[in-house]
Structure formats: C-alpha cells, structure tokens
Amino acid sequence: MKEISRLRMKFICYNMLIVTAVIGITFCAVAFVMEKRVSAQGRLALAKVVSQEEHPLIFTTRSPAQTPYFSVMVGEDGMVTPWEGGYEAFPG
C-alpha cells in the first residue's frame, strides 16, 4: 500500500513538471513571436512615415470638433421655449 501511494505521488509530480514545462515553453514562444511582430510593425510604420515627401503638421490635418449647444427659457407658467442653439467649433 505504501508503495502504491509513493508511485502515485511520483506520477503526480512528474505530470505537474511536464505540464509546467509545456506552459512555460508555450508562454516563451508566444512572447518571442509577439515581440518580433510588434517590432516589425513599428519599423514598418516608421518607414512609411519617413518615405512620405510632405510632412503635414498634426494640427492642420484635424478638423475642428463641432459641439452642439442650446439654451431654453422656462416661463412662470412652466412653458419651455427655445432661446438659442447652434454648434461651437473647438480645435480637435
């Protein structure tokens, strides 16, 4: 009986070591591939920017944001009447 429990414990330990090794190797492989992919995408983006002949300013390419606004007047009798409204342009 003692020998069976000892073998069972060895089996569990070996299986846990194998599972831990597989998970560790998988994590390292995914991290390596993702690091290479992110690095390549960054180099590609920088190469695209450098290859452009004109470099427009950031502020000239954005259109101003249009923010709607309105105000109302509430009379003594509870009537709501529109007072003014429109759009206000703010730089993006």
MIFI-437089 format. One record per atom (N, C-alpha, C, O): residue number from 1; residue in one letter; atom name; x, y, z. Coordinates in steps of 0.1 Angstrom, whole numbers, plus 5000, padded with zeros to 4 digits. Atoms other than C-alpha are relative to their C-alpha. Example, Ala and Ser with C-alpha at 12.3 -4.5 7.8 and 13.67 -1.06 7.14 Angstrom:
<node seq="1" type="A" atom="N" px="5009" py="4988" pz="5000"/>
<node seq="1" type="A" atom="CA" px="5123" py="4955" pz="5078"/>
<node seq="1" type="A" atom="C" px="5009" py="5012" pz="5000"/>
<node seq="1" type="A" atom="O" px="5019" py="5012" pz="5007"/>
<node seq="2" type="S" atom="N" px="4991" py="4989" pz="5000"/>
<node seq="2" type="S" atom="CA" px="5137" py="4989" pz="5071"/>
<node seq="2" type="S" atom="C" px="4992" py="5011" pz="5008"/>
<node seq="2" type="S" atom="O" px="4997" py="5022" pz="5009"/>
END
This chain:
<node seq="1" type="M" atom="N" px="5008" py="4988" pz="5000"/>
<node seq="1" type="M" atom="CA" px="5000" py="5000" pz="5000"/>
<node seq="1" type="M" atom="C" px="5009" py="5013" pz="5000"/>
<node seq="1" type="M" atom="O" px="5006" py="5022" pz="4993"/>
<node seq="2" type="K" atom="N" px="4991" py="4988" pz="5000"/>
<node seq="2" type="K" atom="CA" px="5028" py="5024" pz="5008"/>
<node seq="2" type="K" atom="C" px="5007" py="5002" pz="4987"/>
<node seq="2" type="K" atom="O" px="5009" py="5014" pz="4983"/>
<node seq="3" type="E" atom="N" px="4993" py="4998" pz="5013"/>
<node seq="3" type="E" atom="CA" px="5045" py="5017" pz="4975"/>
<node seq="3" type="E" atom="C" px="4990" py="5006" pz="4990"/>
<node seq="3" type="E" atom="O" px="4995" py="5014" pz="4981"/>
<node seq="4" type="I" atom="N" px="5010" py="4994" pz="5009"/>
<node seq="4" type="I" atom="CA" px="5013" py="5025" pz="4956"/>
<node seq="4" type="I" atom="C" px="4999" py="5015" pz="5002"/>
<node seq="4" type="I" atom="O" px="4998" py="5023" pz="4992"/>
<node seq="5" type="S" atom="N" px="5002" py="4986" pz="4997"/>
<node seq="5" type="S" atom="CA" px="5009" py="5058" pz="4973"/>
<node seq="5" type="S" atom="C" px="5013" py="5008" pz="4996"/>
<node seq="5" type="S" atom="O" px="5012" py="5019" pz="4991"/>
<node seq="6" type="R" atom="N" px="4987" py="4994" pz="5005"/>
<node seq="6" type="R" atom="CA" px="5046" py="5066" pz="4966"/>
<node seq="6" type="R" atom="C" px="5000" py="5001" pz="4985"/>
<node seq="6" type="R" atom="O" px="5004" py="5012" pz="4980"/>
<node seq="7" type="L" atom="N" px="5000" py="5000" pz="5014"/>
<node seq="7" type="L" atom="CA" px="5042" py="5057" pz="4930"/>
<node seq="7" type="L" atom="C" px="4990" py="5011" pz="4995"/>
<node seq="7" type="L" atom="O" px="4992" py="5017" pz="4985"/>
<node seq="8" type="R" atom="N" px="5011" py="4991" pz="5003"/>
<node seq="8" type="R" atom="CA" px="5010" py="5078" pz="4928"/>
<node seq="8" type="R" atom="C" px="5006" py="5015" pz="5001"/>
<node seq="8" type="R" atom="O" px="5003" py="5023" pz="4993"/>
<node seq="9" type="M" atom="N" px="4994" py="4987" pz="4998"/>
<node seq="9" type="M" atom="CA" px="5029" py="5108" pz="4942"/>
<node seq="9" type="M" atom="C" px="5010" py="5003" pz="4990"/>
<node seq="9" type="M" atom="O" px="5011" py="5015" pz="4985"/>
<node seq="10" type="K" atom="N" px="4990" py="4998" pz="5010"/>
<node seq="10" type="K" atom="CA" px="5058" py="5104" pz="4918"/>
<node seq="10" type="K" atom="C" px="4993" py="5003" pz="4987"/>
<node seq="10" type="K" atom="O" px="4997" py="5012" pz="4979"/>
<node seq="11" type="F" atom="N" px="5007" py="4998" pz="5012"/>
<node seq="11" type="F" atom="CA" px="5033" py="5102" pz="4889"/>
<node seq="11" type="F" atom="C" px="4994" py="5014" pz="5000"/>
<node seq="11" type="F" atom="O" px="4995" py="5021" pz="4989"/>
<node seq="12" type="I" atom="N" px="5005" py="4986" pz="5000"/>
<node seq="12" type="I" atom="CA" px="5016" py="5134" pz="4900"/>
<node seq="12" type="I" atom="C" px="5011" py="5010" pz="4999"/>
<node seq="12" type="I" atom="O" px="5009" py="5020" pz="4991"/>
<node seq="13" type="C" atom="N" px="4989" py="4990" pz="5001"/>
<node seq="13" type="C" atom="CA" px="5049" py="5152" pz="4904"/>
<node seq="13" type="C" atom="C" px="5005" py="5001" pz="4986"/>
<node seq="13" type="C" atom="O" px="5008" py="5012" pz="4981"/>
<node seq="14" type="Y" atom="N" px="4994" py="5000" pz="5014"/>
<node seq="14" type="Y" atom="CA" px="5062" py="5141" pz="4870"/>
<node seq="14" type="Y" atom="C" px="4990" py="5007" pz="4991"/>
<node seq="14" type="Y" atom="O" px="4994" py="5015" pz="4982"/>
<node seq="15" type="N" atom="N" px="5010" py="4994" pz="5009"/>
<node seq="15" type="N" atom="CA" px="5029" py="5151" pz="4853"/>
<node seq="15" type="N" atom="C" px="5000" py="5016" pz="5002"/>
<node seq="15" type="N" atom="O" px="4998" py="5023" pz="4993"/>
<node seq="16" type="M" atom="N" px="5000" py="4986" pz="4998"/>
<node seq="16" type="M" atom="CA" px="5029" py="5185" pz="4870"/>
<node seq="16" type="M" atom="C" px="5013" py="5007" pz="4995"/>
<node seq="16" type="M" atom="O" px="5012" py="5018" pz="4989"/>
<node seq="17" type="L" atom="N" px="4987" py="4994" pz="5006"/>
<node seq="17" type="L" atom="CA" px="5066" py="5191" pz="4859"/>
<node seq="17" type="L" atom="C" px="4998" py="5001" pz="4985"/>
<node seq="17" type="L" atom="O" px="5002" py="5011" pz="4979"/>
<node seq="18" type="I" atom="N" px="5002" py="5000" pz="5015"/>
<node seq="18" type="I" atom="CA" px="5056" py="5182" pz="4823"/>
<node seq="18" type="I" atom="C" px="4991" py="5011" pz="4996"/>
<node seq="18" type="I" atom="O" px="4993" py="5019" pz="4987"/>
<node seq="19" type="V" atom="N" px="5010" py="4989" pz="5003"/>
<node seq="19" type="V" atom="CA" px="5026" py="5205" pz="4824"/>
<node seq="19" type="V" atom="C" px="5006" py="5014" pz="5002"/>
<node seq="19" type="V" atom="O" px="5004" py="5022" pz="4993"/>
<node seq="20" type="T" atom="N" px="4994" py="4988" pz="4997"/>
<node seq="20" type="T" atom="CA" px="5046" py="5233" pz="4839"/>
<node seq="20" type="T" atom="C" px="5010" py="5004" pz="4989"/>
<node seq="20" type="T" atom="O" px="5011" py="5015" pz="4984"/>
<node seq="21" type="A" atom="N" px="4990" py="4998" pz="5011"/>
<node seq="21" type="A" atom="CA" px="5074" py="5229" pz="4812"/>
<node seq="21" type="A" atom="C" px="4992" py="5004" pz="4987"/>
<node seq="21" type="A" atom="O" px="4997" py="5013" pz="4980"/>
<node seq="22" type="V" atom="N" px="5008" py="4997" pz="5012"/>
<node seq="22" type="V" atom="CA" px="5048" py="5229" pz="4784"/>
<node seq="22" type="V" atom="C" px="4995" py="5014" pz="5000"/>
<node seq="22" type="V" atom="O" px="4995" py="5021" pz="4990"/>
<node seq="23" type="I" atom="N" px="5006" py="4987" pz="4998"/>
<node seq="23" type="I" atom="CA" px="5031" py="5260" pz="4797"/>
<node seq="23" type="I" atom="C" px="5011" py="5011" pz="4999"/>
<node seq="23" type="I" atom="O" px="5009" py="5021" pz="4993"/>
<node seq="24" type="G" atom="N" px="4989" py="4990" pz="5000"/>
<node seq="24" type="G" atom="CA" px="5064" py="5278" pz="4802"/>
<node seq="24" type="G" atom="C" px="5006" py="5001" pz="4986"/>
<node seq="24" type="G" atom="O" px="5009" py="5013" pz="4982"/>
<node seq="25" type="I" atom="N" px="4995" py="4999" pz="5014"/>
<node seq="25" type="I" atom="CA" px="5077" py="5269" pz="4767"/>
<node seq="25" type="I" atom="C" px="4990" py="5007" pz="4991"/>
<node seq="25" type="I" atom="O" px="4994" py="5015" pz="4983"/>
<node seq="26" type="T" atom="N" px="5010" py="4993" pz="5008"/>
<node seq="26" type="T" atom="CA" px="5044" py="5280" pz="4752"/>
<node seq="26" type="T" atom="C" px="5000" py="5015" pz="5002"/>
<node seq="26" type="T" atom="O" px="4999" py="5023" pz="4993"/>
<node seq="27" type="F" atom="N" px="5000" py="4986" pz="4997"/>
<node seq="27" type="F" atom="CA" px="5045" py="5313" pz="4770"/>
<node seq="27" type="F" atom="C" px="5012" py="5007" pz="4994"/>
<node seq="27" type="F" atom="O" px="5011" py="5018" pz="4989"/>
<node seq="28" type="C" atom="N" px="4988" py="4994" pz="5005"/>
<node seq="28" type="C" atom="CA" px="5081" py="5320" pz="4760"/>
<node seq="28" type="C" atom="C" px="4999" py="5001" pz="4985"/>
<node seq="28" type="C" atom="O" px="5003" py="5011" pz="4979"/>
<node seq="29" type="A" atom="N" px="5002" py="5000" pz="5015"/>
<node seq="29" type="A" atom="CA" px="5073" py="5311" pz="4723"/>
<node seq="29" type="A" atom="C" px="4991" py="5012" pz="4996"/>
<node seq="29" type="A" atom="O" px="4994" py="5019" pz="4987"/>
<node seq="30" type="V" atom="N" px="5009" py="4990" pz="5003"/>
<node seq="30" type="V" atom="CA" px="5043" py="5334" pz="4723"/>
<node seq="30" type="V" atom="C" px="5006" py="5014" pz="5002"/>
<node seq="30" type="V" atom="O" px="5004" py="5023" pz="4994"/>
<node seq="31" type="A" atom="N" px="4994" py="4987" pz="4997"/>
<node seq="31" type="A" atom="CA" px="5062" py="5363" pz="4739"/>
<node seq="31" type="A" atom="C" px="5010" py="5003" pz="4990"/>
<node seq="31" type="A" atom="O" px="5011" py="5015" pz="4986"/>
<node seq="32" type="F" atom="N" px="4989" py="4998" pz="5011"/>
<node seq="32" type="F" atom="CA" px="5091" py="5359" pz="4714"/>
<node seq="32" type="F" atom="C" px="4993" py="5004" pz="4987"/>
<node seq="32" type="F" atom="O" px="4998" py="5014" pz="4981"/>
<node seq="33" type="V" atom="N" px="5007" py="4997" pz="5013"/>
<node seq="33" type="V" atom="CA" px="5067" py="5359" pz="4684"/>
<node seq="33" type="V" atom="C" px="4994" py="5014" pz="5001"/>
<node seq="33" type="V" atom="O" px="4994" py="5021" pz="4991"/>
<node seq="34" type="M" atom="N" px="5007" py="4987" pz="4999"/>
<node seq="34" type="M" atom="CA" px="5047" py="5389" pz="4697"/>
<node seq="34" type="M" atom="C" px="5010" py="5011" pz="5000"/>
<node seq="34" type="M" atom="O" px="5008" py="5022" pz="4995"/>
<node seq="35" type="E" atom="N" px="4990" py="4989" pz="5000"/>
<node seq="35" type="E" atom="CA" px="5079" py="5409" pz="4704"/>
<node seq="35" type="E" atom="C" px="5005" py="5002" pz="4986"/>
<node seq="35" type="E" atom="O" px="5007" py="5014" pz="4982"/>
<node seq="36" type="K" atom="N" px="4996" py="4999" pz="5014"/>
<node seq="36" type="K" atom="CA" px="5091" py="5402" pz="4669"/>
<node seq="36" type="K" atom="C" px="4990" py="5007" pz="4991"/>
<node seq="36" type="K" atom="O" px="4993" py="5016" pz="4983"/>
<node seq="37" type="R" atom="N" px="5011" py="4995" pz="5008"/>
<node seq="37" type="R" atom="CA" px="5057" py="5411" pz="4654"/>
<node seq="37" type="R" atom="C" px="4999" py="5015" pz="5003"/>
<node seq="37" type="R" atom="O" px="4997" py="5023" pz="4994"/>
<node seq="38" type="V" atom="N" px="5002" py="4986" pz="4997"/>
<node seq="38" type="V" atom="CA" px="5054" py="5444" pz="4673"/>
<node seq="38" type="V" atom="C" px="5012" py="5008" pz="4995"/>
<node seq="38" type="V" atom="O" px="5010" py="5019" pz="4991"/>
<node seq="39" type="S" atom="N" px="4988" py="4993" pz="5004"/>
<node seq="39" type="S" atom="CA" px="5090" py="5453" pz="4665"/>
<node seq="39" type="S" atom="C" px="4999" py="5003" pz="4984"/>
<node seq="39" type="S" atom="O" px="5002" py="5013" pz="4979"/>
<node seq="40" type="A" atom="N" px="5002" py="4998" pz="5014"/>
<node seq="40" type="A" atom="CA" px="5083" py="5447" pz="4628"/>
<node seq="40" type="A" atom="C" px="4990" py="5010" pz="4996"/>
<node seq="40" type="A" atom="O" px="4992" py="5018" pz="4986"/>
<node seq="41" type="Q" atom="N" px="5011" py="4990" pz="5003"/>
<node seq="41" type="Q" atom="CA" px="5051" py="5467" pz="4628"/>
<node seq="41" type="Q" atom="C" px="5005" py="5014" pz="5003"/>
<node seq="41" type="Q" atom="O" px="5001" py="5023" pz="4995"/>
<node seq="42" type="G" atom="N" px="4994" py="4987" pz="4997"/>
<node seq="42" type="G" atom="CA" px="5069" py="5496" pz="4644"/>
<node seq="42" type="G" atom="C" px="5009" py="5005" pz="4990"/>
<node seq="42" type="G" atom="O" px="5009" py="5016" pz="4986"/>
<node seq="43" type="R" atom="N" px="4991" py="4996" pz="5010"/>
<node seq="43" type="R" atom="CA" px="5096" py="5496" pz="4619"/>
<node seq="43" type="R" atom="C" px="4993" py="5003" pz="4987"/>
<node seq="43" type="R" atom="O" px="4997" py="5012" pz="4980"/>
<node seq="44" type="L" atom="N" px="5008" py="4997" pz="5012"/>
<node seq="44" type="L" atom="CA" px="5071" py="5494" pz="4591"/>
<node seq="44" type="L" atom="C" px="4993" py="5013" pz="5000"/>
<node seq="44" type="L" atom="O" px="4993" py="5021" pz="4991"/>
<node seq="45" type="A" atom="N" px="5007" py="4987" pz="4999"/>
<node seq="45" type="A" atom="CA" px="5051" py="5523" pz="4604"/>
<node seq="45" type="A" atom="C" px="5010" py="5012" pz="4999"/>
<node seq="45" type="A" atom="O" px="5007" py="5022" pz="4993"/>
<node seq="46" type="L" atom="N" px="4990" py="4990" pz="5001"/>
<node seq="46" type="L" atom="CA" px="5083" py="5544" pz="4608"/>
<node seq="46" type="L" atom="C" px="5005" py="5001" pz="4986"/>
<node seq="46" type="L" atom="O" px="5007" py="5013" pz="4981"/>
<node seq="47" type="A" atom="N" px="4995" py="4999" pz="5014"/>
<node seq="47" type="A" atom="CA" px="5094" py="5535" pz="4573"/>
<node seq="47" type="A" atom="C" px="4990" py="5007" pz="4991"/>
<node seq="47" type="A" atom="O" px="4993" py="5014" pz="4982"/>
<node seq="48" type="K" atom="N" px="5011" py="4993" pz="5008"/>
<node seq="48" type="K" atom="CA" px="5060" py="5547" pz="4559"/>
<node seq="48" type="K" atom="C" px="5000" py="5015" pz="5002"/>
<node seq="48" type="K" atom="O" px="4999" py="5022" pz="4993"/>
<node seq="49" type="V" atom="N" px="4999" py="4986" pz="4997"/>
<node seq="49" type="V" atom="CA" px="5063" py="5580" pz="4577"/>
<node seq="49" type="V" atom="C" px="5012" py="5006" pz="4994"/>
<node seq="49" type="V" atom="O" px="5011" py="5017" pz="4988"/>
<node seq="50" type="V" atom="N" px="4987" py="4994" pz="5005"/>
<node seq="50" type="V" atom="CA" px="5099" py="5586" pz="4566"/>
<node seq="50" type="V" atom="C" px="4999" py="5000" pz="4984"/>
<node seq="50" type="V" atom="O" px="5004" py="5010" pz="4978"/>
<node seq="51" type="S" atom="N" px="5001" py="5000" pz="5015"/>
<node seq="51" type="S" atom="CA" px="5090" py="5577" pz="4529"/>
<node seq="51" type="S" atom="C" px="4991" py="5011" pz="4995"/>
<node seq="51" type="S" atom="O" px="4992" py="5014" pz="4983"/>
<node seq="52" type="Q" atom="N" px="5008" py="4990" pz="5005"/>
<node seq="52" type="Q" atom="CA" px="5064" py="5604" pz="4527"/>
<node seq="52" type="Q" atom="C" px="5008" py="5013" pz="4997"/>
<node seq="52" type="Q" atom="O" px="5017" py="5016" pz="5005"/>
<node seq="53" type="E" atom="N" px="4992" py="4988" pz="5003"/>
<node seq="53" type="E" atom="CA" px="5077" py="5635" pz="4509"/>
<node seq="53" type="E" atom="C" px="4996" py="5012" pz="5008"/>
<node seq="53" type="E" atom="O" px="5004" py="5020" pz="5013"/>
<node seq="54" type="E" atom="N" px="5005" py="4989" pz="4992"/>
<node seq="54" type="E" atom="CA" px="5055" py="5660" pz="4527"/>
<node seq="54" type="E" atom="C" px="4996" py="4995" pz="5014"/>
<node seq="54" type="E" atom="O" px="4991" py="4984" pz="5016"/>
<node seq="55" type="H" atom="N" px="5003" py="5003" pz="4986"/>
<node seq="55" type="H" atom="CA" px="5052" py="5660" pz="4564"/>
<node seq="55" type="H" atom="C" px="4990" py="5011" pz="5005"/>
<node seq="55" type="H" atom="O" px="4995" py="5021" pz="5011"/>
<node seq="56" type="P" atom="N" px="5009" py="4989" pz="4995"/>
<node seq="56" type="P" atom="CA" px="5020" py="5679" pz="4573"/>
<node seq="56" type="P" atom="C" px="5000" py="5001" pz="5015"/>
<node seq="56" type="P" atom="O" px="5003" py="4991" pz="5022"/>
<node seq="57" type="L" atom="N" px="5001" py="4998" pz="4986"/>
<node seq="57" type="L" atom="CA" px="5016" py="5694" pz="4607"/>
<node seq="57" type="L" atom="C" px="4988" py="4992" pz="5006"/>
<node seq="57" type="L" atom="O" px="4978" py="4990" pz="4999"/>
<node seq="58" type="I" atom="N" px="5011" py="5008" pz="4994"/>
<node seq="58" type="I" atom="CA" px="4994" py="5674" pz="4631"/>
<node seq="58" type="I" atom="C" px="4987" py="5009" pz="5001"/>
<node seq="58" type="I" atom="O" px="4976" py="5004" pz="4998"/>
<node seq="59" type="F" atom="N" px="5012" py="4992" pz="4998"/>
<node seq="59" type="F" atom="CA" px="4971" py="5704" pz="4637"/>
<node seq="59" type="F" atom="C" px="4993" py="5004" pz="4987"/>
<node seq="59" type="F" atom="O" px="4981" py="5007" pz="4988"/>
<node seq="60" type="T" atom="N" px="5007" py="4996" pz="5013"/>
<node seq="60" type="T" atom="CA" px="4964" py="5711" pz="4600"/>
<node seq="60" type="T" atom="C" px="4992" py="4988" pz="4995"/>
<node seq="60" type="T" atom="O" px="4984" py="4990" pz="4986"/>
<node seq="61" type="T" atom="N" px="5008" py="5012" pz="5005"/>
<node seq="61" type="T" atom="CA" px="4951" py="5675" pz="4594"/>
<node seq="61" type="T" atom="C" px="4987" py="4998" pz="5007"/>
<node seq="61" type="T" atom="O" px="4979" py="4991" pz="5002"/>
<node seq="62" type="R" atom="N" px="5012" py="5002" pz="4992"/>
<node seq="62" type="R" atom="CA" px="4925" py="5676" pz="4621"/>
<node seq="62" type="R" atom="C" px="4990" py="5010" pz="4997"/>
<node seq="62" type="R" atom="O" px="4993" py="5022" pz="4995"/>
<node seq="63" type="S" atom="N" px="5011" py="4991" pz="5002"/>
<node seq="63" type="S" atom="CA" px="4891" py="5691" pz="4615"/>
<node seq="63" type="S" atom="C" px="4995" py="5004" pz="5014"/>
<node seq="63" type="S" atom="O" px="4996" py="4996" pz="5023"/>
<node seq="64" type="P" atom="N" px="5005" py="4996" pz="4987"/>
<node seq="64" type="P" atom="CA" px="4877" py="5711" pz="4644"/>
<node seq="64" type="P" atom="C" px="4988" py="4992" pz="5004"/>
<node seq="64" type="P" atom="O" px="4979" py="4989" pz="4996"/>
<node seq="65" type="A" atom="N" px="5011" py="5007" pz="4995"/>
<node seq="65" type="A" atom="CA" px="4852" py="5693" pz="4666"/>
<node seq="65" type="A" atom="C" px="4988" py="5010" pz="5001"/>
<node seq="65" type="A" atom="O" px="4989" py="5021" pz="5005"/>
<node seq="66" type="Q" atom="N" px="5012" py="4992" pz="4999"/>
<node seq="66" type="Q" atom="CA" px="4816" py="5706" pz="4664"/>
<node seq="66" type="Q" atom="C" px="4992" py="4995" pz="5012"/>
<node seq="66" type="Q" atom="O" px="4988" py="4984" pz="5013"/>
<node seq="67" type="T" atom="N" px="5008" py="5004" pz="4988"/>
<node seq="67" type="T" atom="CA" px="4799" py="5706" pz="4698"/>
<node seq="67" type="T" atom="C" px="4987" py="5008" pz="5000"/>
<node seq="67" type="T" atom="O" px="4987" py="5020" pz="5000"/>
<node seq="68" type="P" atom="N" px="5013" py="4993" pz="5000"/>
<node seq="68" type="P" atom="CA" px="4762" py="5713" pz="4699"/>
<node seq="68" type="P" atom="C" px="4997" py="5006" pz="5013"/>
<node seq="68" type="P" atom="O" px="5001" py="5001" pz="5024"/>
<node seq="69" type="Y" atom="N" px="5004" py="4994" pz="4987"/>
<node seq="69" type="Y" atom="CA" px="4748" py="5736" pz="4725"/>
<node seq="69" type="Y" atom="C" px="4986" py="5006" pz="4997"/>
<node seq="69" type="Y" atom="O" px="4982" py="5010" pz="4986"/>
<node seq="70" type="F" atom="N" px="5013" py="4993" pz="5001"/>
<node seq="70" type="F" atom="CA" px="4713" py="5751" pz="4732"/>
<node seq="70" type="F" atom="C" px="4997" py="5005" pz="5014"/>
<node seq="70" type="F" atom="O" px="5002" py="5000" pz="5024"/>
<node seq="71" type="S" atom="N" px="5005" py="4995" pz="4987"/>
<node seq="71" type="S" atom="CA" px="4696" py="5770" pz="4759"/>
<node seq="71" type="S" atom="C" px="4985" py="5003" pz="4998"/>
<node seq="71" type="S" atom="O" px="4980" py="5005" pz="4987"/>
<node seq="72" type="V" atom="N" px="5015" py="4998" pz="5000"/>
<node seq="72" type="V" atom="CA" px="4659" py="5773" pz="4768"/>
<node seq="72" type="V" atom="C" px="4996" py="5010" pz="5011"/>
<node seq="72" type="V" atom="O" px="5004" py="5012" pz="5021"/>
<node seq="73" type="M" atom="N" px="5005" py="4991" pz="4989"/>
<node seq="73" type="M" atom="CA" px="4638" py="5797" pz="4788"/>
<node seq="73" type="M" atom="C" px="4987" py="4993" pz="5005"/>
<node seq="73" type="M" atom="O" px="4979" py="4988" pz="4997"/>
<node seq="74" type="V" atom="N" px="5012" py="5006" pz="4993"/>
<node seq="74" type="V" atom="CA" px="4612" py="5784" pz="4813"/>
<node seq="74" type="V" atom="C" px="4992" py="5012" pz="5005"/>
<node seq="74" type="V" atom="O" px="4997" py="5019" pz="5014"/>
<node seq="75" type="G" atom="N" px="5009" py="4989" pz="4996"/>
<node seq="75" type="G" atom="CA" px="4583" py="5808" pz="4818"/>
<node seq="75" type="G" atom="C" px="4994" py="4997" pz="5014"/>
<node seq="75" type="G" atom="O" px="4996" py="4986" pz="5019"/>
<node seq="76" type="E" atom="N" px="5006" py="5002" pz="4987"/>
<node seq="76" type="E" atom="CA" px="4565" py="5813" pz="4851"/>
<node seq="76" type="E" atom="C" px="4989" py="4989" pz="4999"/>
<node seq="76" type="E" atom="O" px="4986" py="4983" pz="5010"/>
<node seq="77" type="D" atom="N" px="5011" py="5010" pz="5001"/>
<node seq="77" type="D" atom="CA" px="4537" py="5791" pz="4838"/>
<node seq="77" type="D" atom="C" px="5005" py="4986" pz="4996"/>
<node seq="77" type="D" atom="O" px="4997" py="4977" pz="4995"/>
<node seq="78" type="G" atom="N" px="4994" py="5013" pz="5002"/>
<node seq="78" type="G" atom="CA" px="4561" py="5763" pz="4831"/>
<node seq="78" type="G" atom="C" px="5003" py="4997" pz="4985"/>
<node seq="78" type="G" atom="O" px="5007" py="4986" pz="4982"/>
<node seq="79" type="M" atom="N" px="4998" py="5002" pz="5014"/>
<node seq="79" type="M" atom="CA" px="4563" py="5767" pz="4793"/>
<node seq="79" type="M" atom="C" px="5015" py="5001" pz="4997"/>
<node seq="79" type="M" atom="O" px="5022" py="5010" pz="5002"/>
<node seq="80" type="V" atom="N" px="4986" py="5001" pz="5004"/>
<node seq="80" type="V" atom="CA" px="4597" py="5758" pz="4778"/>
<node seq="80" type="V" atom="C" px="5000" py="5005" pz="4986"/>
<node seq="80" type="V" atom="O" px="4994" py="5000" pz="4977"/>
<node seq="81" type="T" atom="N" px="4998" py="4995" pz="5014"/>
<node seq="81" type="T" atom="CA" px="4607" py="5779" pz="4748"/>
<node seq="81" type="T" atom="C" px="5015" py="5000" pz="4997"/>
<node seq="81" type="T" atom="O" px="5023" py="5004" pz="5005"/>
<node seq="82" type="P" atom="N" px="4985" py="5000" pz="5004"/>
<node seq="82" type="P" atom="CA" px="4640" py="5775" pz="4729"/>
<node seq="82" type="P" atom="C" px="5005" py="5014" pz="4999"/>
<node seq="82" type="P" atom="O" px="4998" py="5023" pz="4994"/>
<node seq="83" type="W" atom="N" px="4995" py="4987" pz="4999"/>
<node seq="83" type="W" atom="CA" px="4662" py="5805" pz="4734"/>
<node seq="83" type="W" atom="C" px="5011" py="5002" pz="4989"/>
<node seq="83" type="W" atom="O" px="5010" py="5010" pz="4980"/>
<node seq="84" type="E" atom="N" px="4990" py="4999" pz="5011"/>
<node seq="84" type="E" atom="CA" px="4693" py="5799" pz="4712"/>
<node seq="84" type="E" atom="C" px="5007" py="4986" pz="5000"/>
<node seq="84" type="E" atom="O" px="5005" py="4978" pz="5009"/>
<node seq="85" type="G" atom="N" px="4993" py="5013" pz="5002"/>
<node seq="85" type="G" atom="CA" px="4714" py="5770" pz="4699"/>
<node seq="85" type="G" atom="C" px="5009" py="5000" pz="4988"/>
<node seq="85" type="G" atom="O" px="5008" py="5010" pz="4980"/>
<node seq="86" type="G" atom="N" px="4991" py="5001" pz="5011"/>
<node seq="86" type="G" atom="CA" px="4740" py="5760" pz="4674"/>
<node seq="86" type="G" atom="C" px="5011" py="4991" pz="5003"/>
<node seq="86" type="G" atom="O" px="5010" py="4982" pz="5011"/>
<node seq="87" type="Y" atom="N" px="4988" py="5008" pz="4999"/>
<node seq="87" type="Y" atom="CA" px="4774" py="5745" pz="4671"/>
<node seq="87" type="Y" atom="C" px="5012" py="5008" pz="5003"/>
<node seq="87" type="Y" atom="O" px="5014" py="5019" pz="4996"/>
<node seq="88" type="E" atom="N" px="4988" py="4992" pz="4997"/>
<node seq="88" type="E" atom="CA" px="4806" py="5757" pz="4686"/>
<node seq="88" type="E" atom="C" px="5012" py="4991" pz="4995"/>
<node seq="88" type="E" atom="O" px="5013" py="4979" pz="4998"/>
<node seq="89" type="A" atom="N" px="4988" py="5007" pz="5005"/>
<node seq="89" type="A" atom="CA" px="4839" py="5747" pz="4669"/>
<node seq="89" type="A" atom="C" px="5011" py="5001" pz="5010"/>
<node seq="89" type="A" atom="O" px="5015" py="5012" pz="5014"/>
<node seq="90" type="F" atom="N" px="4989" py="5001" pz="4992"/>
<node seq="90" type="F" atom="CA" px="4867" py="5736" pz="4691"/>
<node seq="90" type="F" atom="C" px="5011" py="4993" pz="4992"/>
<node seq="90" type="F" atom="O" px="5008" py="4983" pz="4985"/>
<node seq="91" type="P" atom="N" px="4990" py="5007" pz="5007"/>
<node seq="91" type="P" atom="CA" px="4901" py="5725" pz="4678"/>
<node seq="91" type="P" atom="C" px="5001" py="4986" pz="5006"/>
<node seq="91" type="P" atom="O" px="5000" py="4983" pz="5018"/>
<node seq="92" type="G" atom="N" px="4999" py="5014" pz="4996"/>
<node seq="92" type="G" atom="CA" px="4905" py="5687" pz="4678"/>
<node seq="92" type="G" atom="C" px="5011" py="4996" pz="5007"/>
<node seq="92" type="G" atom="O" px="5012" py="4984" pz="5011"/>
END
